[in-house]
């Protein structure tokens, strides 16, 4: 039986076809980025929360739905997932997660009056994360940013797994 979401999605089409038919090496890049980010230096929950926040900031329904699903499957609570949008005053996040969320916001939000990632923010991040963990967090942000133009321009179908998220 089709759920309302499934029935709605059946009529959705992406703007562009699956890029894998033109650029098979993208799968290699995506796999390498995933392996780098899953090195154990930071919890995967933190990666997911950061990537969800990135999807929210750039206005990508595809990334927001995808990261929400990943977090649900990993056992994250609905409260934590929902509160990512308002993490600053939500009681659900540890200090290390808060600085990671602040870092992704700083990277993705223009700051007309100075650096996006000031020394003070970097110092707070480095108080929670060693060099490998900071690089892992940086790569987690880079990983989602790599796919932001894909999501915003090609508009893959939200809620469908990679490889079946293009319908054109």
Residue pairs with C-beta under 8 A, 6 or more apart in sequence:
2 10
5 159
9 157
9 158
9 159
9 160
12 157
12 158
12 167
13 157
13 167
13 168
14 154
14 155
14 156
14 157
14 165
14 166
14 167
14 168
15 153
15 154
15 155
15 168
16 153
16 154
16 155
16 166
16 168
17 166
17 168
18 163
18 165
18 166
19 26
19 150
19 154
20 26
20 27
20 163
29 146
30 146
30 147
30 162
33 139
33 142
33 143
33 146
34 143
36 136
36 139
36 143
37 47
37 136
37 139
37 140
37 143
38 44
38 47
39 132
39 136
41 129
41 130
41 132
41 133
41 135
41 136
42 100
42 129
42 133
42 136
42 137
42 140
44 74
45 71
45 74
45 76
45 97
46 96
46 97
46 100
46 137
46 140
47 136
47 137
47 140
48 67
48 70
48 71
48 74
48 76
49 71
49 76
49 80
49 84
49 87
49 93
49 97
49 100
49 101
50 100
50 101
50 103
50 104
50 137
50 140
50 141
50 144
51 63
51 67
51 140
51 141
51 143
51 144
52 63
52 64
52 67
52 68
52 71
52 81
52 84
53 84
53 85
53 87
53 101
53 104
53 105
54 63
54 104
54 108
54 141
54 144
54 145
54 148
55 62
55 63
55 64
55 66
55 67
55 144
55 151
56 64
56 84
56 85
57 104
57 105
57 108
57 109
58 108
58 148
58 151
58 152
59 152
60 148
60 151
60 152
61 158
62 151
62 155
62 156
62 157
62 158
62 165
63 144
63 147
63 148
63 151
64 158
65 158
65 159
66 158
66 159
68 81
69 159
71 80
71 81
72 78
72 81
77 92
79 92
80 92
80 93
83 90
83 92
83 93
84 101
87 93
87 97
87 98
87 101
88 98
93 101
95 128
96 128
96 129
99 121
99 124
99 125
99 127
99 128
100 125
100 128
100 129
100 137
102 121
102 124
103 117
103 121
103 125
103 137
103 141
104 141
106 116
106 117
106 118
106 121
107 116
107 117
107 141
107 145
108 141
108 145
109 116
110 116
125 134
125 137
126 134
129 136
129 137
150 156
154 166
156 165
156 166
157 165
157 166
157 167
158 165
